[in-house]
Amino acid sequence: MLGQKISEKIRFYLDDLATPIGKLINIAIAIFVLASAVSFVAQTYDISEITRHRLNLLDDIILGVFVIEYFLRLCVAEQKLKHLFSLYAIIDLVAILPFFFGASDVAFIRLLRWFRILRLIRLVESKSLFENKNEDIAILFKILFTLFAIVFVFSGLVYQIEHPSNPKFHNFLDAFYFSIFTMTTVGYSDVMPKSDAGKLTTVLMVLTGIALIPVQLGELFKRLVQTANQGDRVNDMTKDCVCSSCGLSLHDADAQFCKVCGTKLENS
């Protein structure tokens, strides 16, 4: 019984954004994700070996935190098999795969690091994050995050694939520059992938953007139309008449007296 209560408590705080403790835990995880992303980007530049060593140490610490969190979520899950194959759990597993390969410096392990930014999906999709926000703002934020995540992940992948043999991809900024102009279909073509793997990754990036971004833009436009229609209905049902007593400005279209203080309306 005690173990069950502890499990429920842990599960609650790992998914909670309303209470101070739950908010602290989830914000800390988000900060770790962003710190690891900044670390990966920094390591694509010419930095000193000491700085590189410190960044690797930081990444090892963050990786350890993610491993603990992954197994905590698995242990307290009510349906462990269902949780194991859920989208969030798969993203979490991809983020900690380097832990299971130890010090192996194989190419696909370096590629997987860039997917760690996707761990923020759980936070972005949380209803608690936008409970006091306008729904239009929430949808817009999700669209911006989707765009950023696509560009960040594919920039990292293209850099990791092209950097060893393509001098045009000297650092992450070169790959980011290429991704932005490819996604926007401008295509300056001064930075282009040469390898087949790089070209395939570019195709996947464009197809992913086509598949995900229009759907969310459609949700935003639908919400804006609904908001506009609601505003029109409110205007049709009310009239702008200021009460001389209490100052209330909106009343029912056929109102003769103020619905707050009962004063007779002047233009009724």
The 8 nearest C-alpha neighbors of each residue, nearest first, counted from 0:
[[1, 3, 2, 4, 5, 6, 7, 8],
 [2, 0, 4, 3, 5, 6, 7, 8],
 [3, 1, 5, 0, 4, 6, 7, 75],
 [2, 4, 6, 0, 1, 5, 7, 75],
 [3, 5, 7, 1, 6, 2, 8, 0],
 [4, 6, 8, 2, 3, 7, 9, 1],
 [7, 5, 75, 3, 9, 8, 4, 10],
 [8, 6, 10, 4, 5, 9, 11, 3],
 [7, 9, 5, 11, 6, 10, 4, 12],
 [8, 10, 6, 12, 11, 7, 13, 5],
 [11, 9, 7, 13, 8, 12, 6, 75],
 [10, 12, 8, 9, 14, 13, 15, 7],
 [11, 13, 21, 15, 9, 14, 10, 8],
 [14, 12, 10, 11, 15, 9, 21, 25],
 [15, 13, 12, 11, 10, 16, 21, 25],
 [16, 14, 21, 12, 17, 11, 13, 22],
 [15, 17, 22, 21, 127, 18, 128, 14],
 [16, 18, 15, 127, 22, 19, 21, 128],
 [17, 19, 21, 20, 16, 22, 15, 12],
 [20, 18, 22, 21, 23, 17, 16, 24],
 [21, 19, 23, 22, 18, 24, 12, 16],
 [22, 20, 12, 15, 24, 16, 18, 23],
 [21, 23, 16, 19, 25, 20, 24, 26],
 [24, 22, 20, 26, 21, 25, 27, 19],
 [25, 23, 27, 21, 22, 26, 20, 28],
 [26, 24, 28, 22, 27, 23, 29, 21],
 [25, 27, 29, 23, 28, 24, 22, 30],
 [28, 26, 30, 24, 25, 29, 23, 31],
 [27, 29, 31, 25, 30, 26, 32, 24],
 [30, 28, 26, 32, 31, 27, 25, 33],
 [31, 29, 27, 33, 32, 28, 34, 26],
 [32, 30, 34, 28, 29, 33, 35, 61],
 [33, 31, 29, 35, 30, 34, 116, 28],
 [32, 34, 36, 30, 35, 31, 37, 29],
 [35, 33, 31, 37, 36, 32, 30, 38],
 [34, 36, 38, 32, 33, 37, 58, 31],
 [37, 35, 33, 39, 38, 34, 32, 40],
 [36, 38, 34, 40, 35, 39, 41, 33],
 [39, 37, 35, 41, 36, 40, 54, 34],
 [40, 38, 36, 42, 37, 41, 35, 43],
 [39, 41, 37, 42, 38, 43, 171, 36],
 [42, 40, 38, 43, 39, 44, 37, 46],
 [41, 43, 39, 44, 40, 38, 51, 46],
 [42, 44, 170, 41, 40, 171, 39, 45],
 [45, 43, 42, 170, 41, 46, 40, 171],
 [44, 46, 43, 47, 42, 41, 170, 48],
 [47, 45, 44, 50, 48, 51, 42, 41],
 [46, 48, 50, 49, 51, 45, 52, 44],
 [47, 49, 51, 50, 52, 46, 53, 45],
 [50, 48, 52, 47, 51, 53, 46, 54],
 [51, 49, 53, 47, 52, 48, 54, 46],
 [50, 52, 48, 54, 49, 53, 55, 47],
 [53, 51, 49, 55, 50, 54, 48, 56],
 [54, 52, 56, 50, 55, 51, 57, 49],
 [53, 55, 57, 51, 56, 52, 38, 58],
 [54, 56, 58, 52, 53, 57, 51, 59],
 [57, 55, 53, 59, 54, 58, 52, 60],
 [58, 56, 54, 60, 55, 59, 53, 61],
 [57, 59, 55, 61, 56, 60, 62, 35],
 [60, 58, 62, 56, 57, 61, 63, 55],
 [61, 59, 63, 57, 62, 58, 56, 64],
 [62, 60, 58, 64, 63, 59, 31, 57],
 [61, 63, 59, 65, 60, 64, 58, 66],
 [62, 64, 60, 66, 61, 65, 59, 67],
 [65, 63, 61, 67, 62, 66, 68, 60],
 [64, 66, 68, 62, 63, 67, 69, 61],
 [67, 65, 69, 63, 68, 64, 95, 62],
 [68, 66, 64, 70, 65, 69, 71, 63],
 [67, 69, 65, 71, 66, 70, 72, 64],
 [70, 68, 66, 72, 71, 67, 65, 73],
 [71, 69, 73, 72, 67, 68, 74, 66],
 [70, 72, 68, 74, 73, 69, 67, 75],
 [73, 71, 69, 70, 75, 74, 76, 68],
 [72, 74, 70, 76, 71, 75, 79, 69],
 [73, 75, 71, 72, 76, 70, 79, 6],
 [76, 74, 6, 72, 73, 10, 71, 77],
 [77, 75, 73, 79, 78, 74, 72, 82],
 [76, 78, 79, 75, 82, 74, 73, 81],
 [79, 77, 81, 76, 80, 82, 83, 75],
 [78, 80, 82, 76, 81, 83, 77, 73],
 [81, 79, 83, 82, 78, 84, 85, 76],
 [82, 80, 83, 78, 79, 84, 85, 76],
 [81, 83, 79, 85, 80, 84, 78, 88],
 [84, 82, 80, 81, 88, 85, 79, 89],
 [85, 83, 82, 81, 89, 88, 86, 80],
 [84, 86, 82, 88, 87, 83, 81, 89],
 [87, 85, 89, 88, 90, 84, 82, 83],
 [86, 88, 90, 89, 85, 91, 121, 118],
 [87, 89, 91, 85, 90, 86, 83, 92],
 [88, 90, 92, 86, 91, 87, 93, 85],
 [91, 89, 87, 93, 92, 88, 86, 94],
 [90, 92, 88, 94, 89, 93, 87, 118],
 [93, 91, 89, 95, 94, 90, 88, 96],
 [92, 94, 90, 96, 91, 95, 89, 111],
 [93, 95, 115, 91, 92, 96, 90, 112],
 [94, 96, 92, 97, 98, 93, 66, 62],
 [95, 97, 98, 93, 99, 94, 92, 100],
 [98, 96, 100, 99, 95, 108, 101, 94],
 [99, 97, 96, 101, 100, 95, 62, 66],
 [100, 98, 97, 96, 101, 95, 102, 103],
 [101, 99, 97, 98, 103, 102, 96, 108],
 [100, 102, 98, 103, 99, 97, 104, 96],
 [101, 103, 104, 100, 97, 98, 99, 105],
 [104, 102, 101, 100, 105, 108, 97, 106],
 [105, 103, 102, 106, 108, 109, 107, 100],
 [104, 106, 108, 103, 107, 109, 110, 102],
 [105, 107, 109, 108, 110, 104, 159, 160],
 [106, 108, 110, 109, 105, 111, 104, 112],
 [109, 107, 111, 110, 106, 105, 97, 112],
 [110, 108, 106, 107, 111, 112, 105, 104],
 [109, 111, 107, 108, 112, 156, 113, 106],
 [110, 112, 108, 113, 109, 114, 107, 93],
 [113, 111, 114, 110, 109, 115, 94, 108],
 [112, 114, 152, 115, 111, 155, 110, 116],
 [115, 113, 116, 112, 111, 117, 152, 94],
 [114, 116, 94, 117, 113, 112, 118, 32],
 [115, 117, 118, 114, 119, 32, 113, 36],
 [118, 116, 119, 115, 120, 114, 148, 90],
 [119, 117, 116, 120, 115, 121, 90, 91],
 [118, 120, 117, 122, 121, 116, 123, 29],
 [121, 119, 123, 118, 122, 117, 124, 87],
 [120, 122, 124, 119, 123, 125, 118, 87],
 [123, 121, 119, 125, 120, 124, 128, 25],
 [122, 124, 120, 125, 121, 119, 141, 128],
 [125, 123, 121, 122, 120, 126, 141, 128],
 [124, 126, 122, 127, 123, 128, 121, 129],
 [127, 125, 128, 129, 130, 124, 123, 122],
 [128, 126, 130, 125, 129, 16, 17, 15],
 [127, 129, 126, 125, 130, 16, 123, 122],
 [130, 128, 132, 127, 131, 126, 137, 133],
 [129, 131, 127, 132, 128, 126, 133, 134],
 [132, 130, 129, 133, 128, 127, 134, 126],
 [133, 131, 129, 130, 134, 136, 137, 128],
 [132, 134, 136, 135, 137, 131, 129, 130],
 [133, 135, 137, 136, 132, 138, 129, 222],
 [136, 134, 138, 137, 133, 139, 219, 222],
 [135, 137, 139, 133, 134, 138, 140, 132],
 [136, 138, 134, 140, 135, 139, 129, 141],
 [139, 137, 141, 135, 140, 136, 219, 142],
 [138, 140, 136, 142, 141, 137, 135, 143],
 [141, 139, 137, 143, 138, 142, 136, 144],
 [142, 140, 144, 138, 139, 143, 145, 137],
 [143, 141, 145, 139, 140, 144, 215, 146],
 [142, 144, 140, 146, 145, 141, 147, 139],
 [143, 145, 147, 141, 146, 142, 148, 140],
 [146, 144, 142, 148, 143, 147, 141, 149],
 [145, 147, 143, 149, 144, 148, 150, 142],
 [146, 148, 144, 150, 145, 149, 151, 143],
 [149, 147, 151, 145, 150, 146, 144, 152],
 [150, 148, 146, 152, 147, 151, 153, 145],
 [149, 151, 147, 153, 148, 152, 154, 178],
 [152, 150, 148, 154, 149, 153, 147, 155],
 [153, 151, 155, 113, 149, 154, 150, 114],
 [152, 154, 156, 155, 150, 151, 157, 149],
 [155, 153, 174, 175, 151, 157, 156, 152],
 [154, 156, 158, 152, 153, 157, 113, 159],
 [155, 157, 153, 159, 158, 154, 110, 160],
 [158, 156, 160, 154, 159, 155, 197, 161],
 [159, 157, 155, 161, 162, 156, 160, 174],
 [158, 160, 156, 157, 162, 161, 155, 110],
 [161, 159, 157, 158, 162, 197, 156, 196],
 [162, 160, 165, 158, 163, 159, 164, 157],
 [161, 163, 168, 165, 158, 164, 159, 160],
 [164, 162, 161, 165, 160, 159, 166, 168],
 [165, 163, 162, 161, 166, 160, 193, 194],
 [164, 166, 161, 162, 167, 168, 163, 193],
 [167, 165, 168, 169, 164, 162, 163, 161],
 [166, 168, 165, 169, 190, 173, 191, 162],
 [169, 167, 162, 173, 166, 170, 165, 174],
 [168, 170, 166, 167, 162, 173, 171, 43],
 [171, 169, 43, 172, 173, 168, 44, 174],
 [170, 172, 174, 173, 43, 40, 175, 158],
 [171, 173, 175, 174, 170, 176, 169, 168],
 [174, 172, 176, 168, 171, 175, 170, 177],
 [173, 175, 154, 177, 171, 172, 176, 158],
 [174, 176, 172, 178, 154, 177, 173, 171],
 [177, 175, 173, 179, 174, 178, 172, 180],
 [176, 178, 174, 175, 180, 179, 181, 190],
 [179, 177, 181, 175, 176, 180, 182, 154],
 [180, 178, 182, 176, 181, 177, 175, 183],
 [179, 181, 186, 183, 185, 177, 182, 178],
 [180, 182, 184, 178, 186, 179, 183, 177],
 [183, 181, 179, 184, 180, 178, 205, 208],
 [182, 184, 180, 181, 185, 179, 186, 178],
 [185, 183, 181, 182, 186, 180, 179, 205],
 [186, 184, 180, 183, 187, 181, 182, 179],
 [185, 187, 180, 181, 188, 184, 183, 177],
 [186, 188, 189, 185, 180, 190, 181, 177],
 [189, 187, 186, 190, 191, 177, 185, 180],
 [188, 190, 187, 191, 186, 167, 177, 192],
 [191, 189, 188, 167, 177, 192, 168, 187],
 [190, 192, 188, 189, 193, 177, 167, 198],
 [193, 191, 197, 198, 194, 161, 190, 165],
 [194, 192, 191, 197, 195, 165, 198, 161],
 [195, 193, 197, 196, 192, 198, 161, 160],
 [194, 196, 198, 197, 199, 193, 192, 200],
 [197, 195, 199, 194, 198, 200, 160, 161],
 [198, 196, 200, 194, 192, 195, 199, 157],
 [197, 199, 201, 195, 200, 196, 192, 194],
 [198, 200, 202, 196, 201, 197, 195, 203],
 [201, 199, 203, 197, 198, 202, 196, 204],
 [202, 200, 204, 198, 199, 203, 197, 205],
 [203, 201, 199, 205, 204, 200, 206, 198],
 [204, 202, 200, 206, 201, 205, 207, 199],
 [203, 205, 201, 207, 202, 206, 200, 153],
 [204, 206, 208, 202, 207, 203, 182, 209],
 [207, 205, 209, 203, 208, 204, 210, 202],
 [208, 206, 210, 204, 209, 205, 203, 211],
 [207, 209, 205, 211, 206, 210, 212, 204],
 [208, 210, 206, 207, 211, 212, 205, 213],
 [211, 209, 207, 208, 206, 212, 213, 214],
 [212, 210, 208, 214, 209, 213, 207, 215],
 [211, 213, 215, 214, 208, 209, 216, 210],
 [214, 212, 216, 215, 211, 217, 209, 210],
 [215, 213, 217, 212, 216, 211, 218, 210],
 [214, 216, 218, 217, 212, 213, 142, 219],
 [217, 215, 213, 219, 218, 214, 212, 220],
 [216, 218, 214, 220, 215, 219, 213, 221],
 [219, 217, 215, 221, 216, 220, 222, 214],
 [218, 220, 216, 222, 217, 221, 138, 223],
 [221, 219, 223, 217, 222, 218, 224, 216],
 [222, 220, 218, 224, 219, 223, 217, 225],
 [221, 223, 225, 219, 220, 224, 218, 226],
 [224, 222, 220, 226, 225, 221, 227, 219],
 [223, 225, 227, 221, 226, 222, 228, 220],
 [226, 224, 222, 228, 223, 227, 229, 221],
 [225, 227, 223, 229, 224, 228, 222, 230],
 [228, 226, 230, 224, 229, 225, 223, 231],
 [229, 227, 231, 225, 230, 226, 224, 232],
 [230, 228, 232, 226, 231, 227, 225, 233],
 [229, 231, 227, 233, 228, 232, 226, 234],
 [232, 230, 228, 234, 229, 233, 235, 227],
 [231, 233, 235, 229, 234, 230, 228, 236],
 [232, 234, 230, 236, 231, 235, 237, 229],
 [233, 235, 231, 237, 232, 236, 230, 238],
 [236, 234, 232, 233, 237, 231, 252, 238],
 [237, 235, 233, 234, 252, 251, 232, 238],
 [238, 236, 251, 252, 234, 250, 235, 249],
 [239, 237, 252, 250, 249, 240, 251, 234],
 [238, 240, 249, 248, 241, 237, 250, 252],
 [239, 241, 248, 238, 249, 242, 250, 264],
 [242, 240, 248, 247, 246, 243, 239, 249],
 [241, 243, 246, 247, 244, 245, 264, 248],
 [244, 242, 246, 245, 241, 264, 262, 265],
 [243, 245, 242, 246, 262, 260, 247, 241],
 [244, 246, 247, 242, 243, 260, 259, 262],
 [247, 245, 242, 241, 243, 244, 248, 240],
 [248, 246, 242, 241, 245, 249, 257, 259],
 [247, 249, 241, 240, 239, 246, 242, 250],
 [250, 248, 239, 238, 240, 247, 237, 251],
 [251, 249, 237, 238, 252, 254, 248, 240],
 [252, 250, 237, 254, 253, 236, 238, 249],
 [251, 253, 237, 238, 236, 254, 250, 235],
 [254, 252, 251, 255, 267, 250, 237, 238],
 [253, 255, 251, 252, 256, 250, 267, 257],
 [256, 254, 267, 264, 263, 253, 257, 266],
 [255, 257, 263, 264, 261, 262, 254, 258],
 [256, 258, 261, 262, 259, 260, 263, 264],
 [257, 259, 261, 260, 256, 250, 254, 262],
 [260, 258, 257, 261, 245, 247, 262, 256],
 [261, 259, 262, 257, 258, 245, 244, 256],
 [260, 262, 257, 256, 258, 259, 263, 264],
 [263, 261, 257, 256, 260, 264, 244, 242],
 [264, 262, 256, 255, 257, 265, 261, 267],
 [263, 265, 256, 267, 255, 266, 242, 262],
 [264, 266, 267, 263, 242, 243, 240, 255],
 [265, 267, 264, 240, 255, 263, 241, 254],
 [266, 255, 264, 265, 254, 263, 253, 256]]
